[in-house]
Amino acid sequence: MKKGIHPEEYRLVCFKDMSNEQTFITKSTVKTRETITLDGVEYPVVKLEISDSSHPFYTGKVKLLDSAGRIDKFKNRYAKHLEKKP
């Protein structure tokens, strides 16, 4: 490793998956404003939308999305822009 390019201010940080409320603690240099208390210890918290505990690749569960509804919303939102083209 090159010297002088890696941060040295590692601290314990809690990462929280907001889709299933699972948390895990690891060392990180990420800056956070929020904190969480786990087992009587206060940690800075980083909120994640998805992690290995909720991602379909790791869980084996497929989450169906309403793709038809999303396409209709897109077409309705941009219909006036699409009509202008010849």
PDB file of N, CA, C and O in Angstrom, chain B, residues numbered from 101:
ATOM      1  N   MET B 101       0.838  -1.187   0.000  1.00  0.00           N
ATOM      2  CA  MET B 101       0.000   0.000   0.000  1.00  0.00           C
ATOM      3  C   MET B 101       0.880   1.247   0.000  1.00  0.00           C
ATOM      4  O   MET B 101       1.955   1.270   0.600  1.00  0.00           O
ATOM      5  N   LYS B 102       0.402   2.271  -0.680  1.00  0.00           N
ATOM      6  CA  LYS B 102       1.122   3.535  -0.665  1.00  0.00           C
ATOM      7  C   LYS B 102       0.933   4.213   0.679  1.00  0.00           C
ATOM      8  O   LYS B 102      -0.143   4.144   1.274  1.00  0.00           O
ATOM      9  N   LYS B 103       1.958   4.851   1.144  1.00  0.00           N
ATOM     10  CA  LYS B 103       1.880   5.546   2.420  1.00  0.00           C
ATOM     11  C   LYS B 103       1.319   6.948   2.221  1.00  0.00           C
ATOM     12  O   LYS B 103       1.577   7.599   1.208  1.00  0.00           O
ATOM     13  N   GLY B 104       0.546   7.400   3.206  1.00  0.00           N
ATOM     14  CA  GLY B 104       0.035   8.760   3.213  1.00  0.00           C
ATOM     15  C   GLY B 104      -1.247   8.988   2.425  1.00  0.00           C
ATOM     16  O   GLY B 104      -1.724  10.121   2.370  1.00  0.00           O
ATOM     17  N   ILE B 105      -1.822   7.956   1.814  1.00  0.00           N
ATOM     18  CA  ILE B 105      -3.050   8.183   1.052  1.00  0.00           C
ATOM     19  C   ILE B 105      -4.281   7.562   1.725  1.00  0.00           C
ATOM     20  O   ILE B 105      -5.407   7.816   1.295  1.00  0.00           O
ATOM     21  N   HIS B 106      -4.084   6.762   2.761  1.00  0.00           N
ATOM     22  CA  HIS B 106      -5.187   6.102   3.433  1.00  0.00           C
ATOM     23  C   HIS B 106      -5.549   6.843   4.720  1.00  0.00           C
ATOM     24  O   HIS B 106      -4.661   7.293   5.444  1.00  0.00           O
ATOM     25  N   PRO B 107      -6.845   6.971   5.010  1.00  0.00           N
ATOM     26  CA  PRO B 107      -7.247   7.657   6.238  1.00  0.00           C
ATOM     27  C   PRO B 107      -6.821   6.865   7.469  1.00  0.00           C
ATOM     28  O   PRO B 107      -6.699   5.641   7.428  1.00  0.00           O
ATOM     29  N   GLU B 108      -6.600   7.581   8.551  1.00  0.00           N
ATOM     30  CA  GLU B 108      -6.183   6.923   9.782  1.00  0.00           C
ATOM     31  C   GLU B 108      -7.211   7.082  10.894  1.00  0.00           C
ATOM     32  O   GLU B 108      -7.012   6.574  11.997  1.00  0.00           O
ATOM     33  N   GLU B 109      -8.293   7.773  10.620  1.00  0.00           N
ATOM     34  CA  GLU B 109      -9.292   8.054  11.646  1.00  0.00           C
ATOM     35  C   GLU B 109     -10.465   7.080  11.567  1.00  0.00           C
ATOM     36  O   GLU B 109     -11.613   7.507  11.446  1.00  0.00           O
ATOM     37  N   TYR B 110     -10.193   5.789  11.633  1.00  0.00           N
ATOM     38  CA  TYR B 110     -11.253   4.790  11.614  1.00  0.00           C
ATOM     39  C   TYR B 110     -11.940   4.763  12.966  1.00  0.00           C
ATOM     40  O   TYR B 110     -11.306   4.960  14.003  1.00  0.00           O
ATOM     41  N   ARG B 111     -13.252   4.514  12.945  1.00  0.00           N
ATOM     42  CA  ARG B 111     -14.025   4.390  14.174  1.00  0.00           C
ATOM     43  C   ARG B 111     -15.128   3.366  13.924  1.00  0.00           C
ATOM     44  O   ARG B 111     -15.419   3.036  12.774  1.00  0.00           O
ATOM     45  N   LEU B 112     -15.730   2.872  14.974  1.00  0.00           N
ATOM     46  CA  LEU B 112     -16.825   1.935  14.830  1.00  0.00           C
ATOM     47  C   LEU B 112     -18.083   2.678  14.397  1.00  0.00           C
ATOM     48  O   LEU B 112     -18.464   3.675  15.009  1.00  0.00           O
ATOM     49  N   VAL B 113     -18.721   2.191  13.342  1.00  0.00           N
ATOM     50  CA  VAL B 113     -19.925   2.810  12.792  1.00  0.00           C
ATOM     51  C   VAL B 113     -20.969   1.721  12.603  1.00  0.00           C
ATOM     52  O   VAL B 113     -20.646   0.601  12.209  1.00  0.00           O
ATOM     53  N   CYS B 114     -22.228   2.059  12.888  1.00  0.00           N
ATOM     54  CA  CYS B 114     -23.334   1.132  12.696  1.00  0.00           C
ATOM     55  C   CYS B 114     -23.977   1.413  11.338  1.00  0.00           C
ATOM     56  O   CYS B 114     -24.324   2.556  11.037  1.00  0.00           O
ATOM     57  N   PHE B 115     -24.133   0.385  10.530  1.00  0.00           N
ATOM     58  CA  PHE B 115     -24.835   0.485   9.258  1.00  0.00           C
ATOM     59  C   PHE B 115     -26.183  -0.191   9.435  1.00  0.00           C
ATOM     60  O   PHE B 115     -26.252  -1.338   9.877  1.00  0.00           O
ATOM     61  N   LYS B 116     -27.269   0.522   9.088  1.00  0.00           N
ATOM     62  CA  LYS B 116     -28.625   0.013   9.313  1.00  0.00           C
ATOM     63  C   LYS B 116     -29.358  -0.106   7.986  1.00  0.00           C
ATOM     64  O   LYS B 116     -29.505   0.875   7.257  1.00  0.00           O
ATOM     65  N   ASP B 117     -29.819  -1.320   7.677  1.00  0.00           N
ATOM     66  CA  ASP B 117     -30.615  -1.569   6.476  1.00  0.00           C
ATOM     67  C   ASP B 117     -32.047  -1.157   6.790  1.00  0.00           C
ATOM     68  O   ASP B 117     -32.697  -1.766   7.639  1.00  0.00           O
ATOM     69  N   MET B 118     -32.540  -0.131   6.113  1.00  0.00           N
ATOM     70  CA  MET B 118     -33.860   0.413   6.422  1.00  0.00           C
ATOM     71  C   MET B 118     -34.998  -0.475   5.913  1.00  0.00           C
ATOM     72  O   MET B 118     -36.134  -0.315   6.358  1.00  0.00           O
ATOM     73  N   SER B 119     -34.728  -1.399   5.004  1.00  0.00           N
ATOM     74  CA  SER B 119     -35.793  -2.250   4.487  1.00  0.00           C
ATOM     75  C   SER B 119     -36.150  -3.382   5.446  1.00  0.00           C
ATOM     76  O   SER B 119     -37.281  -3.867   5.428  1.00  0.00           O
ATOM     77  N   ASN B 120     -35.204  -3.810   6.284  1.00  0.00           N
ATOM     78  CA  ASN B 120     -35.505  -4.888   7.229  1.00  0.00           C
ATOM     79  C   ASN B 120     -34.981  -4.618   8.642  1.00  0.00           C
ATOM     80  O   ASN B 120     -35.020  -5.504   9.496  1.00  0.00           O
ATOM     81  N   GLU B 121     -34.494  -3.410   8.888  1.00  0.00           N
ATOM     82  CA  GLU B 121     -34.047  -2.958  10.214  1.00  0.00           C
ATOM     83  C   GLU B 121     -32.835  -3.722  10.754  1.00  0.00           C
ATOM     84  O   GLU B 121     -32.545  -3.613  11.945  1.00  0.00           O
ATOM     85  N   GLN B 122     -32.124  -4.479   9.940  1.00  0.00           N
ATOM     86  CA  GLN B 122     -30.936  -5.181  10.414  1.00  0.00           C
ATOM     87  C   GLN B 122     -29.780  -4.202  10.509  1.00  0.00           C
ATOM     88  O   GLN B 122     -29.645  -3.306   9.675  1.00  0.00           O
ATOM     89  N   THR B 123     -28.945  -4.375  11.526  1.00  0.00           N
ATOM     90  CA  THR B 123     -27.791  -3.500  11.721  1.00  0.00           C
ATOM     91  C   THR B 123     -26.518  -4.337  11.796  1.00  0.00           C
ATOM     92  O   THR B 123     -26.545  -5.500  12.198  1.00  0.00           O
ATOM     93  N   PHE B 124     -25.413  -3.729  11.407  1.00  0.00           N
ATOM     94  CA  PHE B 124     -24.107  -4.341  11.623  1.00  0.00           C
ATOM     95  C   PHE B 124     -23.107  -3.236  11.882  1.00  0.00           C
ATOM     96  O   PHE B 124     -23.248  -2.117  11.389  1.00  0.00           O
ATOM     97  N   ILE B 125     -22.095  -3.568  12.666  1.00  0.00           N
ATOM     98  CA  ILE B 125     -21.096  -2.591  13.095  1.00  0.00           C
ATOM     99  C   ILE B 125     -19.754  -2.960  12.479  1.00  0.00           C
ATOM    100  O   ILE B 125     -19.335  -4.117  12.502  1.00  0.00           O
ATOM    101  N   THR B 126     -19.093  -1.948  11.927  1.00  0.00           N
ATOM    102  CA  THR B 126     -17.776  -2.146  11.343  1.00  0.00           C
ATOM    103  C   THR B 126     -16.995  -0.844  11.461  1.00  0.00           C
ATOM    104  O   THR B 126     -17.560   0.196  11.798  1.00  0.00           O
ATOM    105  N   LYS B 127     -15.717  -0.899  11.187  1.00  0.00           N
ATOM    106  CA  LYS B 127     -14.904   0.310  11.211  1.00  0.00           C
ATOM    107  C   LYS B 127     -15.076   1.068   9.908  1.00  0.00           C
ATOM    108  O   LYS B 127     -15.138   0.466   8.836  1.00  0.00           O
ATOM    109  N   SER B 128     -15.153   2.393   9.999  1.00  0.00           N
ATOM    110  CA  SER B 128     -15.328   3.224   8.814  1.00  0.00           C
ATOM    111  C   SER B 128     -14.867   4.639   9.115  1.00  0.00           C
ATOM    112  O   SER B 128     -14.700   5.019  10.274  1.00  0.00           O
ATOM    113  N   THR B 129     -14.663   5.413   8.061  1.00  0.00           N
ATOM    114  CA  THR B 129     -14.332   6.829   8.202  1.00  0.00           C
ATOM    115  C   THR B 129     -15.477   7.711   7.738  1.00  0.00           C
ATOM    116  O   THR B 129     -15.324   8.931   7.669  1.00  0.00           O
ATOM    117  N   VAL B 130     -16.629   7.116   7.416  1.00  0.00           N
ATOM    118  CA  VAL B 130     -17.767   7.859   6.890  1.00  0.00           C
ATOM    119  C   VAL B 130     -18.238   8.895   7.917  1.00  0.00           C
ATOM    120  O   VAL B 130     -18.232   8.641   9.122  1.00  0.00           O
ATOM    121  N   LYS B 131     -18.641  10.054   7.420  1.00  0.00           N
ATOM    122  CA  LYS B 131     -19.137  11.130   8.280  1.00  0.00           C
ATOM    123  C   LYS B 131     -20.650  10.992   8.412  1.00  0.00           C
ATOM    124  O   LYS B 131     -21.344  10.834   7.408  1.00  0.00           O
ATOM    125  N   THR B 132     -21.166  11.049   9.628  1.00  0.00           N
ATOM    126  CA  THR B 132     -22.601  10.952   9.870  1.00  0.00           C
ATOM    127  C   THR B 132     -23.034  11.987  10.887  1.00  0.00           C
ATOM    128  O   THR B 132     -22.230  12.477  11.681  1.00  0.00           O
ATOM    129  N   ARG B 133     -24.322  12.315  10.850  1.00  0.00           N
ATOM    130  CA  ARG B 133     -24.887  13.253  11.823  1.00  0.00           C
ATOM    131  C   ARG B 133     -25.754  12.542  12.853  1.00  0.00           C
ATOM    132  O   ARG B 133     -25.961  13.043  13.958  1.00  0.00           O
ATOM    133  N   GLU B 134     -26.257  11.373  12.480  1.00  0.00           N
ATOM    134  CA  GLU B 134     -27.158  10.643  13.360  1.00  0.00           C
ATOM    135  C   GLU B 134     -26.401   9.593  14.153  1.00  0.00           C
ATOM    136  O   GLU B 134     -25.336   9.130  13.744  1.00  0.00           O
ATOM    137  N   THR B 135     -26.977   9.219  15.313  1.00  0.00           N
ATOM    138  CA  THR B 135     -26.400   8.181  16.137  1.00  0.00           C
ATOM    139  C   THR B 135     -27.482   7.175  16.518  1.00  0.00           C
ATOM    140  O   THR B 135     -28.676   7.457  16.423  1.00  0.00           O
ATOM    141  N   ILE B 136     -27.040   6.008  16.947  1.00  0.00           N
ATOM    142  CA  ILE B 136     -27.938   4.957  17.394  1.00  0.00           C
ATOM    143  C   ILE B 136     -27.288   4.288  18.600  1.00  0.00           C
ATOM    144  O   ILE B 136     -26.064   4.181  18.673  1.00  0.00           O
ATOM    145  N   THR B 137     -28.111   3.838  19.546  1.00  0.00           N
ATOM    146  CA  THR B 137     -27.594   3.151  20.718  1.00  0.00           C
ATOM    147  C   THR B 137     -27.904   1.669  20.611  1.00  0.00           C
ATOM    148  O   THR B 137     -29.065   1.272  20.517  1.00  0.00           O
ATOM    149  N   LEU B 138     -26.868   0.864  20.625  1.00  0.00           N
ATOM    150  CA  LEU B 138     -26.990  -0.593  20.590  1.00  0.00           C
ATOM    151  C   LEU B 138     -26.248  -1.174  21.774  1.00  0.00           C
ATOM    152  O   LEU B 138     -25.073  -0.869  21.979  1.00  0.00           O
ATOM    153  N   ASP B 139     -26.911  -2.003  22.551  1.00  0.00           N
ATOM    154  CA  ASP B 139     -26.315  -2.651  23.719  1.00  0.00           C
ATOM    155  C   ASP B 139     -25.680  -1.633  24.662  1.00  0.00           C
ATOM    156  O   ASP B 139     -24.638  -1.902  25.260  1.00  0.00           O
ATOM    157  N   GLY B 140     -26.309  -0.464  24.796  1.00  0.00           N
ATOM    158  CA  GLY B 140     -25.829   0.554  25.710  1.00  0.00           C
ATOM    159  C   GLY B 140     -24.672   1.385  25.195  1.00  0.00           C
ATOM    160  O   GLY B 140     -24.137   2.215  25.930  1.00  0.00           O
ATOM    161  N   VAL B 141     -24.270   1.182  23.948  1.00  0.00           N
ATOM    162  CA  VAL B 141     -23.163   1.938  23.354  1.00  0.00           C
ATOM    163  C   VAL B 141     -23.714   2.772  22.206  1.00  0.00           C
ATOM    164  O   VAL B 141     -24.492   2.278  21.390  1.00  0.00           O
ATOM    165  N   GLU B 142     -23.310   4.033  22.146  1.00  0.00           N
ATOM    166  CA  GLU B 142     -23.778   4.929  21.093  1.00  0.00           C
ATOM    167  C   GLU B 142     -22.797   4.906  19.912  1.00  0.00           C
ATOM    168  O   GLU B 142     -21.591   5.083  20.080  1.00  0.00           O
ATOM    169  N   TYR B 143     -23.352   4.682  18.713  1.00  0.00           N
ATOM    170  CA  TYR B 143     -22.552   4.624  17.493  1.00  0.00           C
ATOM    171  C   TYR B 143     -23.089   5.626  16.479  1.00  0.00           C
ATOM    172  O   TYR B 143     -24.288   5.907  16.476  1.00  0.00           O
ATOM    173  N   PRO B 144     -22.237   6.171  15.622  1.00  0.00           N
ATOM    174  CA  PRO B 144     -22.744   6.908  14.465  1.00  0.00           C
ATOM    175  C   PRO B 144     -23.456   5.902  13.565  1.00  0.00           C
ATOM    176  O   PRO B 144     -23.030   4.751  13.470  1.00  0.00           O
ATOM    177  N   VAL B 145     -24.533   6.320  12.903  1.00  0.00           N
ATOM    178  CA  VAL B 145     -25.305   5.387  12.088  1.00  0.00           C
ATOM    179  C   VAL B 145     -25.362   5.863  10.645  1.00  0.00           C
ATOM    180  O   VAL B 145     -25.510   7.055  10.377  1.00  0.00           O
ATOM    181  N   VAL B 146     -25.242   4.909   9.712  1.00  0.00           N
ATOM    182  CA  VAL B 146     -25.399   5.155   8.280  1.00  0.00           C
ATOM    183  C   VAL B 146     -26.597   4.319   7.845  1.00  0.00           C
ATOM    184  O   VAL B 146     -26.621   3.106   8.048  1.00  0.00           O
ATOM    185  N   LYS B 147     -27.588   4.972   7.247  1.00  0.00           N
ATOM    186  CA  LYS B 147     -28.793   4.273   6.817  1.00  0.00           C
ATOM    187  C   LYS B 147     -28.627   3.815   5.371  1.00  0.00           C
ATOM    188  O   LYS B 147     -28.282   4.601   4.489  1.00  0.00           O
ATOM    189  N   LEU B 148     -28.882   2.521   5.148  1.00  0.00           N
ATOM    190  CA  LEU B 148     -28.758   1.926   3.826  1.00  0.00           C
ATOM    191  C   LEU B 148     -30.134   1.562   3.294  1.00  0.00           C
ATOM    192  O   LEU B 148     -31.021   1.196   4.065  1.00  0.00           O
ATOM    193  N   GLU B 149     -30.318   1.658   1.999  1.00  0.00           N
ATOM    194  CA  GLU B 149     -31.568   1.224   1.389  1.00  0.00           C
ATOM    195  C   GLU B 149     -31.575  -0.278   1.184  1.00  0.00           C
ATOM    196  O   GLU B 149     -32.630  -0.910   1.237  1.00  0.00           O
ATOM    197  N   ILE B 150     -30.419  -0.847   0.954  1.00  0.00           N
ATOM    198  CA  ILE B 150     -30.326  -2.280   0.695  1.00  0.00           C
ATOM    199  C   ILE B 150     -28.955  -2.778   1.139  1.00  0.00           C
ATOM    200  O   ILE B 150     -27.955  -2.071   1.018  1.00  0.00           O
ATOM    201  N   SER B 151     -28.922  -3.987   1.649  1.00  0.00           N
ATOM    202  CA  SER B 151     -27.662  -4.605   2.056  1.00  0.00           C
ATOM    203  C   SER B 151     -27.723  -6.082   1.706  1.00  0.00           C
ATOM    204  O   SER B 151     -28.675  -6.532   1.068  1.00  0.00           O
ATOM    205  N   ASP B 152     -26.721  -6.834   2.115  1.00  0.00           N
ATOM    206  CA  ASP B 152     -26.728  -8.258   1.799  1.00  0.00           C
ATOM    207  C   ASP B 152     -27.868  -9.000   2.489  1.00  0.00           C
ATOM    208  O   ASP B 152     -28.251 -10.082   2.045  1.00  0.00           O
ATOM    209  N   SER B 153     -28.419  -8.440   3.567  1.00  0.00           N
ATOM    210  CA  SER B 153     -29.517  -9.110   4.262  1.00  0.00           C
ATOM    211  C   SER B 153     -30.868  -8.890   3.585  1.00  0.00           C
ATOM    212  O   SER B 153     -31.841  -9.563   3.925  1.00  0.00           O
ATOM    213  N   SER B 154     -30.943  -7.957   2.629  1.00  0.00           N
ATOM    214  CA  SER B 154     -32.217  -7.707   1.950  1.00  0.00           C
ATOM    215  C   SER B 154     -32.121  -7.774   0.428  1.00  0.00           C
ATOM    216  O   SER B 154     -33.146  -7.714  -0.252  1.00  0.00           O
ATOM    217  N   HIS B 155     -30.917  -7.895  -0.120  1.00  0.00           N
ATOM    218  CA  HIS B 155     -30.756  -7.931  -1.573  1.00  0.00           C
ATOM    219  C   HIS B 155     -31.200  -9.286  -2.117  1.00  0.00           C
ATOM    220  O   HIS B 155     -30.803 -10.321  -1.581  1.00  0.00           O
ATOM    221  N   PRO B 156     -32.023  -9.301  -3.180  1.00  0.00           N
ATOM    222  CA  PRO B 156     -32.528 -10.572  -3.726  1.00  0.00           C
ATOM    223  C   PRO B 156     -31.435 -11.558  -4.135  1.00  0.00           C
ATOM    224  O   PRO B 156     -31.652 -12.768  -4.058  1.00  0.00           O
ATOM    225  N   PHE B 157     -30.287 -11.085  -4.559  1.00  0.00           N
ATOM    226  CA  PHE B 157     -29.209 -11.987  -4.956  1.00  0.00           C
ATOM    227  C   PHE B 157     -28.749 -12.840  -3.774  1.00  0.00           C
ATOM    228  O   PHE B 157     -28.477 -14.030  -3.933  1.00  0.00           O
ATOM    229  N   TYR B 158     -28.662 -12.235  -2.594  1.00  0.00           N
ATOM    230  CA  TYR B 158     -28.183 -12.948  -1.412  1.00  0.00           C
ATOM    231  C   TYR B 158     -29.291 -13.698  -0.688  1.00  0.00           C
ATOM    232  O   TYR B 158     -29.035 -14.745  -0.094  1.00  0.00           O
ATOM    233  N   THR B 159     -30.520 -13.184  -0.725  1.00  0.00           N
ATOM    234  CA  THR B 159     -31.620 -13.811   0.008  1.00  0.00           C
ATOM    235  C   THR B 159     -32.315 -14.888  -0.800  1.00  0.00           C
ATOM    236  O   THR B 159     -32.939 -15.781  -0.227  1.00  0.00           O
ATOM    237  N   GLY B 160     -32.220 -14.823  -2.133  1.00  0.00           N
ATOM    238  CA  GLY B 160     -32.902 -15.789  -2.981  1.00  0.00           C
ATOM    239  C   GLY B 160     -34.365 -15.473  -3.186  1.00  0.00           C
ATOM    240  O   GLY B 160     -35.078 -16.246  -3.826  1.00  0.00           O
ATOM    241  N   LYS B 161     -34.831 -14.356  -2.658  1.00  0.00           N
ATOM    242  CA  LYS B 161     -36.219 -13.943  -2.804  1.00  0.00           C
ATOM    243  C   LYS B 161     -36.301 -12.833  -3.841  1.00  0.00           C
ATOM    244  O   LYS B 161     -35.524 -11.879  -3.803  1.00  0.00           O
ATOM    245  N   VAL B 162     -37.237 -12.959  -4.760  1.00  0.00           N
ATOM    246  CA  VAL B 162     -37.411 -11.957  -5.798  1.00  0.00           C
ATOM    247  C   VAL B 162     -38.547 -11.045  -5.388  1.00  0.00           C
ATOM    248  O   VAL B 162     -39.621 -11.508  -5.001  1.00  0.00           O
ATOM    249  N   LYS B 163     -38.310  -9.763  -5.474  1.00  0.00           N
ATOM    250  CA  LYS B 163     -39.324  -8.771  -5.143  1.00  0.00           C
ATOM    251  C   LYS B 163     -39.875  -8.217  -6.449  1.00  0.00           C
ATOM    252  O   LYS B 163     -39.142  -7.605  -7.226  1.00  0.00           O
ATOM    253  N   LEU B 164     -41.158  -8.429  -6.689  1.00  0.00           N
ATOM    254  CA  LEU B 164     -41.772  -7.966  -7.920  1.00  0.00           C
ATOM    255  C   LEU B 164     -42.096  -6.483  -7.818  1.00  0.00           C
ATOM    256  O   LEU B 164     -42.645  -6.020  -6.818  1.00  0.00           O
ATOM    257  N   LEU B 165     -41.751  -5.752  -8.860  1.00  0.00           N
ATOM    258  CA  LEU B 165     -42.042  -4.331  -8.920  1.00  0.00           C
ATOM    259  C   LEU B 165     -43.168  -4.081  -9.894  1.00  0.00           C
ATOM    260  O   LEU B 165     -43.348  -4.826 -10.858  1.00  0.00           O
ATOM    261  N   ASP B 166     -43.914  -3.049  -9.647  1.00  0.00           N
ATOM    262  CA  ASP B 166     -45.012  -2.669 -10.538  1.00  0.00           C
ATOM    263  C   ASP B 166     -44.428  -1.884 -11.701  1.00  0.00           C
ATOM    264  O   ASP B 166     -44.545  -0.660 -11.759  1.00  0.00           O
ATOM    265  N   SER B 167     -43.797  -2.600 -12.628  1.00  0.00           N
ATOM    266  CA  SER B 167     -43.124  -1.920 -13.732  1.00  0.00           C
ATOM    267  C   SER B 167     -44.126  -1.295 -14.695  1.00  0.00           C
ATOM    268  O   SER B 167     -43.837  -0.254 -15.284  1.00  0.00           O
ATOM    269  N   ALA B 168     -45.287  -1.901 -14.867  1.00  0.00           N
ATOM    270  CA  ALA B 168     -46.287  -1.316 -15.767  1.00  0.00           C
ATOM    271  C   ALA B 168     -46.753   0.024 -15.213  1.00  0.00           C
ATOM    272  O   ALA B 168     -46.912   0.980 -15.973  1.00  0.00           O
ATOM    273  N   GLY B 169     -46.969   0.111 -13.937  1.00  0.00           N
ATOM    274  CA  GLY B 169     -47.374   1.376 -13.327  1.00  0.00           C
ATOM    275  C   GLY B 169     -46.296   2.432 -13.447  1.00  0.00           C
ATOM    276  O   GLY B 169     -46.601   3.605 -13.659  1.00  0.00           O
ATOM    277  N   ARG B 170     -45.059   2.041 -13.317  1.00  0.00           N
ATOM    278  CA  ARG B 170     -43.955   2.989 -13.425  1.00  0.00           C
ATOM    279  C   ARG B 170     -43.841   3.512 -14.851  1.00  0.00           C
ATOM    280  O   ARG B 170     -43.563   4.693 -15.058  1.00  0.00           O
ATOM    281  N   ILE B 171     -44.056   2.639 -15.838  1.00  0.00           N
ATOM    282  CA  ILE B 171     -43.984   3.062 -17.241  1.00  0.00           C
ATOM    283  C   ILE B 171     -45.118   4.014 -17.560  1.00  0.00           C
ATOM    284  O   ILE B 171     -44.911   5.011 -18.252  1.00  0.00           O
ATOM    285  N   ASP B 172     -46.317   3.725 -17.065  1.00  0.00           N
ATOM    286  CA  ASP B 172     -47.458   4.616 -17.289  1.00  0.00           C
ATOM    287  C   ASP B 172     -47.221   5.982 -16.662  1.00  0.00           C
ATOM    288  O   ASP B 172     -47.547   7.005 -17.265  1.00  0.00           O
ATOM    289  N   LYS B 173     -46.663   6.009 -15.469  1.00  0.00           N
ATOM    290  CA  LYS B 173     -46.370   7.286 -14.818  1.00  0.00           C
ATOM    291  C   LYS B 173     -45.370   8.090 -15.647  1.00  0.00           C
ATOM    292  O   LYS B 173     -45.516   9.302 -15.804  1.00  0.00           O
ATOM    293  N   PHE B 174     -44.359   7.409 -16.172  1.00  0.00           N
ATOM    294  CA  PHE B 174     -43.360   8.078 -17.003  1.00  0.00           C
ATOM    295  C   PHE B 174     -44.004   8.659 -18.251  1.00  0.00           C
ATOM    296  O   PHE B 174     -43.761   9.815 -18.597  1.00  0.00           O
ATOM    297  N   LYS B 175     -44.824   7.865 -18.927  1.00  0.00           N
ATOM    298  CA  LYS B 175     -45.468   8.337 -20.152  1.00  0.00           C
ATOM    299  C   LYS B 175     -46.387   9.516 -19.871  1.00  0.00           C
ATOM    300  O   LYS B 175     -46.416  10.466 -20.653  1.00  0.00           O
ATOM    301  N   ASN B 176     -47.131   9.482 -18.787  1.00  0.00           N
ATOM    302  CA  ASN B 176     -48.015  10.591 -18.431  1.00  0.00           C
ATOM    303  C   ASN B 176     -47.222  11.852 -18.107  1.00  0.00           C
ATOM    304  O   ASN B 176     -47.624  12.955 -18.479  1.00  0.00           O
ATOM    305  N   ARG B 177     -46.117  11.693 -17.427  1.00  0.00           N
ATOM    306  CA  ARG B 177     -45.323  12.839 -17.013  1.00  0.00           C
ATOM    307  C   ARG B 177     -44.674  13.527 -18.217  1.00  0.00           C
ATOM    308  O   ARG B 177     -44.567  14.753 -18.247  1.00  0.00           O
ATOM    309  N   TYR B 178     -44.246  12.748 -19.199  1.00  0.00           N
ATOM    310  CA  TYR B 178     -43.528  13.304 -20.332  1.00  0.00           C
ATOM    311  C   TYR B 178     -44.327  13.267 -21.632  1.00  0.00           C
ATOM    312  O   TYR B 178     -43.755  13.377 -22.716  1.00  0.00           O
ATOM    313  N   ALA B 179     -45.637  13.113 -21.529  1.00  0.00           N
ATOM    314  CA  ALA B 179     -46.487  13.023 -22.721  1.00  0.00           C
ATOM    315  C   ALA B 179     -46.410  14.298 -23.552  1.00  0.00           C
ATOM    316  O   ALA B 179     -46.328  14.228 -24.778  1.00  0.00           O
ATOM    317  N   LYS B 180     -46.434  15.460 -22.907  1.00  0.00           N
ATOM    318  CA  LYS B 180     -46.399  16.711 -23.667  1.00  0.00           C
ATOM    319  C   LYS B 180     -45.076  16.888 -24.398  1.00  0.00           C
ATOM    320  O   LYS B 180     -45.049  17.489 -25.472  1.00  0.00           O
ATOM    321  N   HIS B 181     -43.976  16.380 -23.844  1.00  0.00           N
ATOM    322  CA  HIS B 181     -42.676  16.470 -24.521  1.00  0.00           C
ATOM    323  C   HIS B 181     -42.600  15.512 -25.705  1.00  0.00           C
ATOM    324  O   HIS B 181     -41.962  15.816 -26.713  1.00  0.00           O
ATOM    325  N   LEU B 182     -43.246  14.365 -25.587  1.00  0.00           N
ATOM    326  CA  LEU B 182     -43.232  13.376 -26.654  1.00  0.00           C
ATOM    327  C   LEU B 182     -44.110  13.796 -27.825  1.00  0.00           C
ATOM    328  O   LEU B 182     -43.819  13.442 -28.967  1.00  0.00           O
ATOM    329  N   GLU B 183     -45.189  14.550 -27.561  1.00  0.00           N
ATOM    330  CA  GLU B 183     -46.113  14.984 -28.594  1.00  0.00           C
ATOM    331  C   GLU B 183     -45.500  16.036 -29.501  1.00  0.00           C
ATOM    332  O   GLU B 183     -45.891  16.142 -30.664  1.00  0.00           O
ATOM    333  N   LYS B 184     -44.558  16.809 -29.006  1.00  0.00           N
ATOM    334  CA  LYS B 184     -43.961  17.895 -29.786  1.00  0.00           C
ATOM    335  C   LYS B 184     -43.094  17.393 -30.920  1.00  0.00           C
ATOM    336  O   LYS B 184     -42.928  18.097 -31.917  1.00  0.00           O
ATOM    337  N   LYS B 185     -42.537  16.200 -30.803  1.00  0.00           N
ATOM    338  CA  LYS B 185     -41.651  15.681 -31.844  1.00  0.00           C
ATOM    339  C   LYS B 185     -42.467  15.247 -33.047  1.00  0.00           C
ATOM    340  O   LYS B 185     -43.535  14.655 -32.886  1.00  0.00           O
ATOM    341  N   PRO B 186     -41.980  15.532 -34.267  1.00  0.00           N
ATOM    342  CA  PRO B 186     -42.724  15.163 -35.481  1.00  0.00           C
ATOM    343  C   PRO B 186     -42.709  13.682 -35.749  1.00  0.00           C
ATOM    344  O   PRO B 186     -43.293  13.227 -36.732  1.00  0.00           O
TER     345      PRO B 186
END
